[in-house]
Amino acid sequence: MLKKTLWLLLCIPLNGWAGPIDNSDTTDLLLGGVGVLLGHELGHLVLSQTKDIEFDGVAIVYSQSVLTPQEKLRVASAGFQAQWFLSELAFDQLQKPSTGRSRDLAAGAILGHLAITAAYLTFLKDDAYGDVTAMAEATGHSRNEIVKFLAVPAILDAWRLLGDPPHWVPHVSRGAKGWGIAWAWNW
C-alpha cells in the first residue's frame, strides 16, 4: 500500500510551488529540508530539557530515563509536533505571491517533512530507540497504528505541495496535526 501511494505521489504534477524542480534552486530546497530536520530534533531536545533525560550523542535514550508514559509520548512526538508546525509555516509562505528563494526554502522544508515522515514509515518504524517505538510503548498502540496516523498528514501535505487538491485538504491536514498534538498533550 505504501509503495503504491508513493508511486502515485511521484506521478502528480508539481503544482504546489514555484514550478518544476529544474527551475528551482536545489540548494535552497536542501536548506529547507535540513532546517525541518533540525527543527524535528530541536523539538525533542527542547522538551527533553524539561525532564531528566539522558543523551547518547545526539540520540535521546528513552530506556535509561524515568518517564511516565505521558512524558515519554510527549518527548517522542515532539519532533513531529515541531515539524508539523514548521510545515504549516512553510505552506503559509507558499501562499504568498513572492517568488524565488523563499518559495524554494518553503518547498524544501515541506519536502523535508515528507522525507522524515517517509523514513519513520519505513526503515525507522522498527528502530528500537526511535520515535515510533517510544510512542508505541508509551501508548500501548502498535507501531503500525502509530505510523498509519503519522502517514495521514504527510499524504495530505504531499498532495498540497505536489498536486492541485480540493479546498478541504489543507483543513483536514491541519486538523490531523492539531489532533495529534492535542492527543500527545492530553493522553
SVG drawing of the C-alpha trace seen along z (x, -y; Angstrom):
<svg xmlns="http://www.w3.org/2000/svg" viewBox="-13 -38 41 41">
<polyline fill="none" stroke="black" stroke-width="0.4" points="0.0,0.0 2.8,-2.5 4.7,-1.7 1.6,-2.3 0.9,-5.6 4.5,-6.8 4.4,-5.9 1.1,-7.8 2.6,-10.8 5.5,-10.8 3.1,-10.9 1.3,-14.1 2.3,-17.3 4.3,-19.8 1.6,-22.5 2.2,-23.5 5.1,-25.8 7.2,-28.0 7.4,-25.4 9.3,-22.4 12.3,-21.3 14.7,-22.2 13.7,-25.8 14.2,-25.7 17.4,-26.3 18.3,-22.8 20.5,-24.4 17.5,-26.3 15.4,-23.1 18.1,-21.2 18.5,-24.0 14.7,-24.0 14.8,-20.2 17.8,-20.4 16.0,-23.1 13.0,-20.9 15.3,-18.0 17.0,-20.4 13.5,-21.6 12.4,-18.0 15.5,-17.2 15.2,-20.5 11.6,-19.7 12.9,-16.6 15.8,-18.5 13.8,-21.4 11.2,-19.3 13.7,-16.8 15.5,-19.6 12.4,-19.9 12.8,-16.2 15.7,-14.1 16.5,-12.5 19.9,-11.0 21.5,-11.5 23.8,-9.2 25.4,-11.5 22.5,-13.2 20.0,-10.5 17.6,-10.5 17.9,-7.3 14.3,-6.7 15.1,-3.4 17.5,-5.0 15.2,-7.8 12.5,-7.6 9.4,-9.0 5.8,-8.4 4.0,-7.1 2.6,-10.6 6.0,-12.2 7.5,-9.6 4.8,-10.2 5.3,-14.0 9.1,-13.8 8.9,-11.1 6.3,-13.0 7.9,-16.4 9.9,-16.1 6.7,-15.5 5.0,-18.3 7.8,-20.7 8.0,-19.6 4.2,-19.9 4.3,-23.5 7.2,-24.3 5.5,-22.7 2.4,-24.8 4.7,-27.9 6.2,-26.8 2.7,-26.3 1.8,-29.8 4.9,-31.1 3.9,-29.3 0.5,-31.0 2.2,-34.4 2.9,-36.0 6.6,-36.0 8.9,-34.1 12.3,-32.6 14.3,-31.8 11.6,-32.0 9.4,-29.7 12.2,-27.2 13.1,-27.2 9.5,-26.7 9.1,-23.9 12.3,-22.3 11.0,-22.4 7.8,-20.6 9.8,-18.1 12.0,-17.6 8.9,-17.0 7.7,-14.4 11.1,-12.7 11.3,-12.5 7.9,-11.0 8.7,-8.6 11.7,-7.4 9.6,-6.8 7.0,-5.0 9.6,-2.6 13.1,-1.8 12.8,-3.8 9.5,-2.3 11.0,0.7 14.1,-1.1 14.3,-0.1 15.3,-3.6 13.2,-5.5 10.3,-7.9 7.7,-5.4 8.8,-2.7 8.7,-5.1 5.3,-6.4 4.0,-2.8 5.5,-1.8 4.0,-4.9 0.5,-4.4 0.2,-0.7 -0.7,-1.1 1.2,0.9 3.9,-0.7 1.7,-0.1 -1.1,-2.1 1.3,-4.9 2.7,-5.1 -0.8,-5.0 -1.7,-8.1 1.6,-9.8 1.0,-9.0 -2.3,-10.9 -0.9,-14.5 2.1,-13.5 0.0,-12.2 -2.3,-15.2 0.7,-17.5 2.3,-15.8 -1.0,-16.4 -1.0,-20.0 2.6,-20.5 2.7,-18.4 -0.9,-18.4 -4.0,-20.5 -6.0,-19.4 -9.6,-20.3 -10.1,-23.2 -10.8,-20.7 -7.3,-19.0 -5.4,-21.7 -8.0,-21.9 -8.0,-18.1 -4.2,-18.1 -4.0,-20.8 -6.8,-19.1 -4.9,-15.8 -1.8,-17.6 -3.7,-19.5 -5.4,-16.4 -2.0,-14.6 -0.6,-17.4 -3.6,-17.6 -3.6,-13.8 0.1,-13.8 -0.6,-16.5 -3.9,-15.2 -3.3,-11.4"/>
</svg>
